[in-house]
Amino acid sequence: MTRKKTAVLISGRGSNMSALISAAMAPDYPAEIALVLSNRPDAKGLEHAKELGIATAVVDHKDFSGDREAFEKDVDAVLKQHKIELVALAGFMRILTPFLVNAWSNRMINIHPALLPSFKGLATHERALEEGVKLHGATVHYVSAEMDDGPIIAQGAVPVLDDDTSDVLAARVLEIEHRIYPRALELVASGKAKVAGARVTTGSVDGSLSDNLVWP
């Protein structure tokens, strides 16, 4: 089996990065984490990747004086240098321009801590509590020009309890993130995930939800 060379882009500790790396250690996993790239030289996830022998790179956005496309062109050059085939954003705190989105169309995925299309943007857990929803969760989707948009690959749901705080709810959602992101990358890298307009199909036609939905 030829495994897809995958880059994980981070800005911080990289907890979802760690989940992807752990999954990719299985010999039959269809993706290889070949690079961890950050826009912050002090991102803690870089050290963890180095300890595991994974190549790392830094493209500091502060070096580009606000020129987002120039920054992304350097990111793209590093990805090509490492012969990357798929990109997984894992807490990469940069709003992307059409340049990078188009360059990696249907080859770049992201995880968002909410059940999209609800609660796009920041402060998702606080907003979920304010709105009184009974289910919250996380979504893995293909990256598109619109922030927190793009065809949905996988989702995981958790209950919202009466005494939840935003921190407690965030911790519960993070657990589900660590379950669905490896599964979503597996679906993409194996070729099972196919984009059909605004939808992603995974070949499940028997009523099973296990491919792209996680419930505790």
C-alpha positions as CSV (number, residue, x, y, z in Angstrom):
1,M,0.0,0.0,0.0
2,T,1.3,3.4,-1.0
3,R,0.6,5.8,1.8
4,K,-0.3,9.5,1.1
5,K,2.4,11.9,2.3
6,T,0.5,14.3,4.6
7,A,1.5,17.6,6.2
8,V,-0.1,18.8,9.4
9,L,-0.2,22.6,9.8
10,I,-0.3,23.9,13.4
11,S,0.1,27.1,15.4
12,G,0.2,25.7,18.9
13,R,0.5,22.5,20.9
14,G,-1.0,20.3,18.2
15,S,-3.2,18.0,20.2
16,N,-5.1,17.0,17.0
17,M,-1.7,16.6,15.3
18,S,-0.8,14.1,18.0
19,A,-4.0,12.2,17.3
20,L,-3.2,12.0,13.6
21,I,0.4,10.9,14.2
22,S,-0.7,8.2,16.6
23,A,-3.2,6.9,14.0
24,A,-0.6,7.0,11.2
25,M,1.7,4.7,13.2
26,A,-0.5,1.8,12.2
27,P,1.2,0.1,9.2
28,D,-2.2,-0.2,7.4
29,Y,-3.1,3.5,7.9
30,P,-3.3,5.1,4.4
31,A,-1.6,8.4,5.3
32,E,2.0,9.0,6.5
33,I,2.6,12.2,8.5
34,A,5.6,13.4,6.6
35,L,5.8,17.0,7.7
36,V,4.6,19.2,10.5
37,L,4.7,22.9,9.6
38,S,3.9,25.9,11.8
39,N,3.6,29.6,11.3
40,R,5.0,30.1,14.8
41,P,8.5,29.1,15.7
42,D,7.5,28.6,19.3
43,A,4.7,26.2,18.6
44,K,4.9,23.3,21.1
45,G,3.8,20.8,18.6
46,L,7.0,21.2,16.6
47,E,9.1,19.7,19.5
48,H,6.8,16.7,19.8
49,A,7.0,16.0,16.1
50,K,10.8,16.3,16.2
51,E,11.0,13.8,19.1
52,L,9.1,11.3,16.9
53,G,11.5,11.8,14.0
54,I,9.0,13.7,11.8
55,A,10.3,16.5,9.6
56,T,9.3,20.0,10.7
57,A,9.3,23.4,9.2
58,V,8.5,27.0,10.2
59,V,7.2,29.7,7.9
60,D,6.7,32.6,10.3
61,H,3.8,34.8,9.1
62,K,5.4,37.8,10.9
63,D,8.2,37.8,8.3
64,F,5.8,38.9,5.5
65,S,4.5,42.2,6.8
66,G,0.9,41.2,6.4
67,D,1.3,39.9,2.8
68,R,-0.8,36.8,3.3
69,E,-0.4,35.4,-0.2
70,A,3.4,35.8,-0.1
71,F,3.4,33.9,3.2
72,E,1.2,31.1,1.6
73,K,3.5,30.9,-1.4
74,D,6.4,30.1,0.9
75,V,4.2,27.5,2.7
76,D,3.3,26.0,-0.6
77,A,6.9,25.8,-1.7
78,V,7.8,23.9,1.5
79,L,4.9,21.5,1.0
80,K,6.1,20.8,-2.6
81,Q,9.7,20.4,-1.4
82,H,8.6,17.6,0.9
83,K,6.4,16.1,-1.9
84,I,3.3,16.4,0.2
85,E,0.0,15.0,-1.2
86,L,-2.5,16.0,1.5
87,V,-2.7,18.8,4.1
88,A,-4.4,18.6,7.4
89,L,-5.0,21.9,9.3
90,A,-4.9,21.3,13.1
91,G,-5.2,24.5,14.9
92,F,-3.5,26.5,12.2
93,M,-4.6,30.0,13.1
94,R,-4.4,31.7,9.8
95,I,-7.2,32.8,7.5
96,L,-6.2,31.4,4.1
97,T,-6.4,33.3,0.8
98,P,-7.7,31.8,-2.4
99,F,-4.1,31.1,-3.5
100,L,-3.5,28.3,-1.0
101,V,-7.1,27.1,-1.0
102,N,-7.1,26.7,-4.8
103,A,-3.6,25.2,-4.9
104,W,-4.7,22.4,-2.6
105,S,-8.4,22.1,-3.6
106,N,-9.9,18.8,-2.3
107,R,-6.5,17.9,-0.8
108,M,-6.7,20.1,2.3
109,I,-8.9,19.4,5.3
110,N,-9.6,21.2,8.5
111,I,-11.2,20.4,11.9
112,H,-13.6,22.8,13.5
113,P,-15.0,22.6,17.1
114,A,-18.7,22.7,16.2
115,L,-21.3,20.9,14.2
116,L,-21.1,22.9,11.0
117,P,-22.8,24.8,9.6
118,S,-23.6,26.0,13.1
119,F,-21.2,28.2,15.0
120,K,-18.6,29.1,12.4
121,G,-15.7,31.1,13.6
122,L,-14.4,31.5,17.2
123,A,-15.8,31.0,20.7
124,T,-17.9,28.0,19.5
125,H,-18.4,26.5,22.9
126,E,-19.5,29.7,24.5
127,R,-22.0,30.3,21.7
128,A,-23.3,26.8,21.9
129,L,-24.1,27.3,25.6
130,E,-25.6,30.7,24.9
131,E,-27.9,29.3,22.3
132,G,-29.0,26.4,24.5
133,V,-28.3,23.6,22.0
134,K,-28.5,20.1,23.4
135,L,-25.9,18.6,21.0
136,H,-22.5,20.1,20.2
137,G,-19.4,18.6,18.6
138,A,-16.8,18.8,15.9
139,T,-16.6,18.7,12.1
140,V,-13.9,17.7,9.6
141,H,-14.3,19.3,6.2
142,Y,-12.5,20.1,3.0
143,V,-11.1,23.7,3.0
144,S,-12.9,26.1,0.8
145,A,-12.6,29.9,0.1
146,E,-15.2,30.6,2.8
147,M,-14.0,30.2,6.4
148,D,-15.3,27.0,8.2
149,D,-17.1,26.0,5.1
150,G,-16.5,23.3,2.5
151,P,-17.9,19.8,2.1
152,I,-18.2,17.9,5.4
153,I,-16.2,14.7,5.7
154,A,-17.0,13.6,9.2
155,Q,-18.7,14.8,12.4
156,G,-18.8,13.8,16.0
157,A,-21.5,14.8,18.5
158,V,-21.5,15.2,22.2
159,P,-24.3,16.1,24.6
160,V,-24.5,19.5,26.2
161,L,-25.2,19.0,29.9
162,D,-27.0,21.4,32.2
163,D,-24.0,22.3,34.4
164,D,-21.5,22.6,31.5
165,T,-19.1,25.5,31.4
166,S,-17.3,26.4,28.2
167,D,-14.1,24.8,29.4
168,V,-15.9,21.5,30.4
169,L,-17.7,21.4,27.1
170,A,-14.5,22.2,25.1
171,A,-12.8,19.3,26.8
172,R,-15.6,16.9,25.9
173,V,-15.5,18.1,22.3
174,L,-11.8,17.8,22.1
175,E,-12.1,14.1,22.9
176,I,-14.4,13.6,20.0
177,E,-12.0,15.7,17.7
178,H,-9.3,13.2,18.4
179,R,-11.5,10.4,17.3
180,I,-13.0,11.9,14.1
181,Y,-9.9,13.6,12.6
182,P,-7.9,10.4,12.2
183,R,-11.0,8.7,10.7
184,A,-11.6,11.6,8.3
185,L,-8.0,11.6,7.1
186,E,-8.2,7.8,6.6
187,L,-11.3,8.3,4.4
188,V,-9.6,11.0,2.4
189,A,-6.2,9.2,2.0
190,S,-7.8,5.9,1.1
191,G,-9.9,7.5,-1.6
192,K,-13.2,6.5,0.0
193,A,-14.2,10.2,0.5
194,K,-15.5,11.6,-2.7
195,V,-16.7,15.1,-3.2
196,A,-20.0,15.4,-5.0
197,G,-21.0,19.0,-5.1
198,A,-21.5,20.2,-1.5
199,R,-21.5,16.7,-0.2
200,V,-18.9,14.0,0.6
201,T,-19.8,10.4,0.0
202,T,-17.9,7.5,1.6
203,G,-19.5,4.5,0.0
204,S,-21.7,3.7,3.0
205,V,-25.0,2.5,1.5
206,D,-26.1,0.0,4.2
207,G,-27.3,2.5,6.7
208,S,-24.2,2.4,8.7
209,L,-23.1,5.7,10.2
210,S,-19.7,4.5,11.4
211,D,-17.7,5.9,8.5
212,N,-18.4,9.6,9.1
213,L,-20.4,10.0,12.3
214,V,-19.1,9.5,15.8
215,W,-21.4,9.4,18.9
216,P,-20.0,8.7,22.4
